Every structure is written in structure tokens, then in C-alpha cells.
Amino acid sequence: MTIDAVPAHAPLELETFLPYRLSILSNTVSQSIADEYTDRFQLSMTEWRVMAVLARFADLSAREVAERTRMDKVAVSRALARLVEAGRVDRSTHGGDKRRSVLKLSEAGWAIHDEVAPLARAHERDLLAKLDDSEKEQLTRILDKLMAP
């Protein structure tokens, strides 16, 4: 039966539904990495993603962090508040505009980043080792195509 032939009232078969499968894969991979940095550094997954974005792109506003991570603004704001309070992120103002804060990793944040990033890369290598070179290239092309606007 093709997708078009499925009646509208038929239950959604999550085990074959692409968004669900991608979500499960993402959660599984992310959680395996998170287990390591949560135990060692008491970081949530959201906090780590915020730190990774700030390591890649310095001097961002909270709105820009939310845009780059594609995470909920409230979740990003809460993560940033915890990171600032823990001394892992520095917050300053943009020029004279007190309405726009500028965020960057602190020295303590960089120290954590520099320990967690290699763990994340190792998890990525282990995951991709299941694919041959052609499959890796195909995966990259498919993901790029699906993520394009």
C-alpha cells in the first residue's frame, strides 16, 4: 500500500514514520553522549548544545543561540541562565545597548568544552563506522537535502 492509499483514519505507524524514526535516532545518539558529560560536568543536553554553539560562534545573543540550535527560546534562556550562574558562560552587553546581551564561553566553559567535544567526536566516529564511505556520503547528501529550506 502506498502512502497516498492509506485512509485518513488509519493509525500512524510510528515505526515507519520518518520524523519519528529520526527523532528516536537523534535521542538515542544524543543520550549516549549526554550520559558522559552529565555525569562528569552536571550539564544538561540543552546546556551542552548551547556551549557547543557558543564555542563555534562567539558573541551571540540568546535569540541567535536559539536560532542556531533550533531549540525552544525558553529552554535556551533557562540553559543560559544556569550556564552564566555556573560561570561557564560570560554575559555582557552589546556596546551601550543594555537590551542586547552578548554571550561567550568563559575560561571554565572552554575547559569543559575541550573535554566534551572529543567525546562527542568519538561517538560520531563510532556511529559512522557502521557505514561504508559511499553510505556516509549518501547520508550527508540526504541530510543536507532534507534540512534545506
N, C-alpha and C positions, 0 to 999 in steps of 0.2 A: 504494500500500500504506500503510495507517495504521500508526502506531507500535505499536498493540496487535497487529497482524498479523505483526510481524517475529519470526521464530523466535529463540529464546533463544541459539542458537549462531551466529547471523549476526554478522559483524564489525561493530563500531561504526563508523558513517560519521562520522568526526570533522568533516568539512567541513560537516555539517548538525547536529551535536550542539551544542546551545545552550551548555552550560558551556564547551566547548572554544572556540567562537566568541567568547564573552565574554572568555575568558582571552586569546585572541590579540589581540582589540581592546585590552584593558587593557594587555597587554605592549607592543603597538605604540605606543600613545599615551604610556604611561609612559616608554618608552625614548627616544622623541623628545625629551621634556622632560629626561630624565636626561642625555642626551648633552651638553646645555648646562651643567648645574650640575656634572656630574662633571668636565668639562674645566676649568671655571673655579674650582671650590672643592674638588675632590677629595672629593666627597660621594657616597656610595652612595645608591641609591634608598631603601633602608630608613632610612638616616640622614636623608634629606630628609623622609620621611614622619613620622618621629619629631619632627623640628624643627617641621614644619607643625602637628602635634597640640599640641606644647608652646606654639606661638605662639597657638593658639586657646584652649587650656585650660591655664592656669598651675597650678603646684604639684601636679603629678600624681606618683603613684608609678610605678615601672616596670610593675607589673601593670596599672595604669589605662591607661598608654600602649599596652600590648599589646592591651587590650580595645578601646580606641578605634580602633586601626589595624587590628584583626582580623588581626594578624600573629603569627607564632610568638614565644613568650616568649623563647626563646633568641636568636633573631635580633634582637629588640628590645633585650635585655640587652647583646648584643655591640655593637650600634649605639650604645647609650647610653654604654657604656664608652669607645668611640672618640670620641664627641662630648664627653664630660667631659674626656678626656685632651687633646683639641684645644682645649679652652677655649670650646667652643660651647654647652655646657650646664653649668649650675651644679647641684650636688647638695648638699643639706643634709638635716638630719634633722627629722622632724616633732615639734615640741615636745621633750620629753625622751625620746621613743621612738627609740632608735638603730636599731631594726629596720626602721623605715619611713623611706625616703628620700623627699625631695621634690625634684622636678626642675623646672627652668625654663630658658628660654633665657638665655644670658649676653649681654652687650652685643655681643660678637663674633658670637654666634649670631643676634641680631636683625639685625645688619648684613647677614649672608648672607641671612637670610630676606627682608629687604626688597629684595634684588636678585633672588632666585629667584622669589618669589611673583608679581611682574608677568610674568615669563617663562612661568610656569605658566598664568596667566590668559590670556595671549596665545595659547598653544597651545590652550586650551579654546575661545577665541573662533574661532580658525581651524577647529577641528574642527566646532563647532556651526554655522559659516557654511554648511556643506554642507546644513543642514536649514532648512526654512521655519519660521515661527513655530508653526504647528499641529504640525509634526513635533517641534519642541523640547518643546512642552507634552506631547505624547503620550509622548515619551521619558522625561520626568520622571515622569509618572504610572506608566508601565510599570516603571521602575527602582524607584520607591517601593513599588509593589505586590510586585515580586519580592524586594525586600530586607526586607519586613515579616516579622516572626516568624510 
